[in-house]
Amino acid sequence: MPLPRGFLQGLAERCARAGAVFIMDEVVTGFRWAPGGVQEVEGVRPDLVTLAKILAGGFPGGAVAGRRDLLEYLQFPGAGPRTEKVGHPGTFNANPLSAAAGAACLREIADGTHQQRAAGLAASLRSGMNAVLCELGIPGIVYGQSSAFRVHLAGSAVPEAGDADGRDLPPGLLETPMPPERARLLQLALLNRGVQLFGTGGMLSSAHTEADIEATLEAWRGALLQLRDEGHLEPA
């Protein structure tokens, strides 16, 4: 379920008042939403943040970043008094190939150009997919943020022909779950048309093109028509 607007800011404030560590998982969103991740977009600063393979240019690797006083527990003892240390083992710790690939990748995406292009393509795709649902009168919604999208074919409301941010969806719109069999058949119908979903959604990259969007929308239309003709989609 998408988080409502203001949730992260409110959570950060509560953690600060309670003296609790505010940790953000940016394994998926880090460097994708923006060069500074979701925390840049939402204007929050976590105490700790987890990052994954993009930090290593797609190679095995990841990181935990955050406040110095917390990360000092990971460092090896120096010449001073011995302090407690948190173990930090890892098969790819100090892997030079991952480090080199990561440095090159981070230089490439530092100005936000790739993120903006991917986000623009995703917005076009989400708008187009909702336009098809609207035209065919099929209940559901395609929503997302940045370069990600998620498909929800359930409920009774037919969407408008436009983009949809999950943070702005009406309460209760996603309460009715998408039937697993419907999701499975949708995946197969799209795969037969050359489009592969990642679960019930996907992500765009700056390498995608407008032609990719058009091909995906054509496959989306065909898949929906097939599922409706076979009786797997409920009418509005």
C-alpha positions as CSV (number, residue, x, y, z in Angstrom):
1,M,0.0,0.0,0.0
2,P,1.3,3.5,-0.8
3,L,2.1,5.7,2.1
4,P,0.0,8.9,2.5
5,R,1.6,12.3,2.1
6,G,3.3,13.4,5.3
7,F,3.8,9.9,6.7
8,L,7.6,10.0,6.6
9,Q,7.8,13.5,8.0
10,G,5.4,12.4,10.9
11,L,7.4,9.2,11.5
12,A,10.7,11.1,11.6
13,E,9.2,13.6,14.2
14,R,7.9,10.8,16.4
15,C,11.2,9.0,16.3
16,A,13.0,12.2,17.3
17,R,10.7,12.8,20.2
18,A,11.0,9.2,21.4
19,G,14.8,9.0,21.0
20,A,14.3,6.2,18.5
21,V,16.5,5.6,15.5
22,F,14.7,6.5,12.2
23,I,15.7,4.0,9.5
24,M,14.7,4.2,5.9
25,D,14.9,1.3,3.5
26,E,16.0,2.8,0.1
27,V,17.0,-0.5,-1.5
28,V,14.5,0.2,-4.3
29,T,14.1,3.9,-4.2
30,G,17.7,5.1,-3.4
31,F,19.1,7.0,-6.4
32,R,16.0,6.1,-8.4
33,W,13.5,8.7,-7.1
34,A,16.2,11.3,-7.2
35,P,20.0,11.5,-6.7
36,G,19.2,11.8,-3.0
37,G,16.5,9.1,-3.0
38,V,13.1,9.5,-1.4
39,Q,14.6,11.4,1.4
40,E,15.5,14.2,-1.0
41,V,12.0,14.2,-2.5
42,E,10.2,14.1,0.8
43,G,12.6,16.4,2.7
44,V,13.5,14.0,5.5
45,R,16.8,12.9,6.9
46,P,16.9,9.4,8.4
47,D,19.4,8.4,11.1
48,L,20.3,5.3,9.0
49,V,19.5,4.3,5.4
50,T,20.0,1.1,3.5
51,L,21.1,1.1,-0.1
52,A,21.5,-1.8,-2.6
53,K,22.9,-2.8,-6.0
54,I,22.7,0.5,-7.8
55,L,25.4,1.7,-5.3
56,A,27.6,-0.9,-7.0
57,G,26.5,-0.2,-10.6
58,G,24.3,-3.3,-10.6
59,F,27.0,-5.6,-9.3
60,P,26.7,-7.3,-5.9
61,G,27.0,-4.7,-3.2
62,G,25.1,-2.4,-0.9
63,A,25.6,0.0,2.0
64,V,24.3,1.3,5.3
65,A,24.7,5.1,5.6
66,G,23.8,7.5,8.3
67,R,24.9,9.3,11.4
68,R,28.5,9.2,12.3
69,D,27.9,8.2,15.9
70,L,25.9,5.2,14.8
71,L,28.3,4.1,12.1
72,E,31.3,4.3,14.4
73,Y,30.1,1.0,15.9
74,L,31.1,-0.7,12.7
75,Q,34.7,0.6,12.6
76,F,37.6,-1.4,13.9
77,P,39.1,-0.4,17.2
78,G,41.9,2.1,17.0
79,A,44.7,2.9,19.3
80,G,42.4,4.4,21.9
81,P,40.2,2.7,24.5
82,R,38.5,-0.5,23.2
83,T,34.8,0.1,22.5
84,E,31.9,-2.2,21.5
85,K,31.9,-3.1,17.8
86,V,29.0,-4.4,15.6
87,G,30.1,-7.1,13.2
88,H,29.8,-6.3,9.5
89,P,30.8,-9.4,7.5
90,G,30.0,-9.6,3.8
91,T,31.1,-11.7,0.9
92,F,31.5,-8.6,-1.3
93,N,33.0,-6.3,1.2
94,A,35.8,-4.3,-0.4
95,N,35.2,-5.9,-3.8
96,P,37.1,-3.7,-6.3
97,L,35.0,-4.6,-9.3
98,S,31.8,-3.5,-7.5
99,A,33.5,-0.4,-6.2
100,A,34.7,0.7,-9.6
101,A,31.3,0.0,-11.2
102,G,29.5,1.8,-8.4
103,A,31.7,4.9,-8.7
104,A,31.1,5.1,-12.5
105,C,27.3,4.6,-12.0
106,L,27.0,7.3,-9.4
107,R,28.9,9.8,-11.5
108,E,26.5,9.1,-14.4
109,I,23.3,9.6,-12.3
110,A,24.5,12.4,-10.1
111,D,22.8,15.3,-11.9
112,G,19.3,13.6,-12.0
113,T,19.0,13.6,-15.8
114,H,18.5,9.8,-16.0
115,Q,16.0,9.8,-13.1
116,Q,13.9,12.6,-14.7
117,R,13.8,10.8,-18.1
118,A,12.8,7.5,-16.5
119,A,10.1,9.2,-14.4
120,G,8.7,11.0,-17.4
121,L,8.4,7.8,-19.4
122,A,6.7,6.1,-16.4
123,A,4.2,8.9,-16.1
124,S,3.4,8.5,-19.8
125,L,3.0,4.8,-19.3
126,R,0.8,5.1,-16.3
127,S,-1.4,7.7,-18.0
128,G,-1.7,5.5,-21.1
129,M,-2.6,2.4,-19.1
130,N,-5.3,4.3,-17.2
131,A,-6.6,5.7,-20.5
132,V,-7.1,2.2,-21.8
133,L,-8.9,1.1,-18.6
134,C,-11.1,4.2,-18.9
135,E,-11.9,3.6,-22.6
136,L,-12.7,-0.1,-22.0
137,G,-14.7,0.6,-18.8
138,I,-12.6,-1.8,-16.8
139,P,-12.3,-1.1,-13.0
140,G,-8.9,-0.7,-11.5
141,I,-6.0,1.8,-11.4
142,V,-2.4,2.0,-12.5
143,Y,-0.5,4.2,-10.1
144,G,3.0,4.9,-8.9
145,Q,5.8,7.4,-8.3
146,S,9.0,8.3,-10.0
147,S,9.9,5.6,-12.6
148,A,7.8,2.8,-11.0
149,F,4.2,1.7,-11.7
150,R,1.8,-0.8,-10.1
151,V,-1.3,-2.4,-11.6
152,H,-4.4,-2.9,-9.5
153,L,-7.3,-4.6,-11.3
154,A,-9.9,-4.8,-8.7
155,G,-12.8,-2.9,-7.2
156,S,-15.6,-1.2,-9.1
157,A,-14.2,2.3,-10.0
158,V,-13.1,2.9,-13.5
159,P,-10.1,5.3,-13.5
160,E,-9.8,8.6,-15.3
161,A,-7.4,8.8,-18.3
162,G,-4.4,10.3,-16.5
163,D,-1.5,9.6,-14.2
164,A,-2.1,8.5,-10.6
165,D,0.1,9.0,-7.6
166,G,-0.5,6.4,-4.9
167,R,-0.2,9.1,-2.2
168,D,-3.3,10.8,-3.7
169,L,-5.6,7.8,-4.2
170,P,-8.9,8.0,-2.3
171,P,-9.1,6.0,0.9
172,G,-10.3,2.5,0.4
173,L,-9.6,2.4,-3.4
174,L,-7.0,-0.4,-2.9
175,E,-8.8,-2.2,-0.1
176,T,-10.2,-4.9,-2.5
177,P,-7.2,-7.0,-3.3
178,M,-6.4,-8.0,-6.9
179,P,-7.3,-11.7,-7.2
180,P,-4.1,-13.8,-7.5
181,E,-5.4,-15.8,-10.5
182,R,-6.3,-12.5,-12.3
183,A,-2.8,-11.3,-11.7
184,R,-1.3,-14.5,-13.0
185,L,-3.4,-14.5,-16.1
186,L,-2.5,-10.8,-16.7
187,Q,1.2,-11.6,-16.5
188,L,0.8,-14.5,-19.0
189,A,-1.3,-12.4,-21.4
190,L,1.3,-9.6,-21.4
191,L,4.2,-12.0,-21.6
192,N,2.6,-13.6,-24.7
193,R,2.7,-10.1,-26.2
194,G,6.3,-9.4,-25.3
195,V,5.9,-7.5,-22.0
196,Q,7.0,-8.9,-18.7
197,L,5.6,-7.5,-15.5
198,F,7.6,-7.6,-12.2
199,G,4.9,-9.1,-10.1
200,T,2.0,-6.7,-10.5
201,G,4.1,-3.7,-11.7
202,G,7.4,-2.7,-13.0
203,M,10.0,0.1,-13.4
204,L,11.2,2.2,-16.3
205,S,14.8,3.2,-17.0
206,S,16.3,6.0,-19.1
207,A,17.2,3.4,-21.7
208,H,13.5,2.9,-22.5
209,T,12.0,4.8,-25.4
210,E,8.7,6.2,-26.5
211,A,8.4,3.2,-28.9
212,D,8.7,0.9,-25.8
213,I,5.8,2.8,-24.2
214,E,3.7,2.4,-27.3
215,A,4.4,-1.3,-27.6
216,T,3.6,-1.8,-23.9
217,L,0.3,0.0,-24.2
218,E,-0.6,-2.1,-27.3
219,A,0.1,-5.2,-25.3
220,W,-1.8,-3.9,-22.3
221,R,-4.9,-3.3,-24.4
222,G,-4.7,-6.7,-26.0
223,A,-4.2,-8.5,-22.7
224,L,-7.2,-6.7,-21.1
225,L,-9.4,-7.5,-24.0
226,Q,-8.4,-11.2,-23.8
227,L,-9.0,-11.4,-20.1
228,R,-12.4,-9.7,-20.4
229,D,-13.5,-11.9,-23.3
230,E,-12.5,-15.0,-21.3
231,G,-14.5,-13.8,-18.3
232,H,-11.7,-13.0,-15.9
233,L,-12.5,-9.2,-15.5
234,E,-15.6,-8.1,-13.8
235,P,-17.7,-5.3,-15.5
236,A,-17.9,-1.9,-13.9
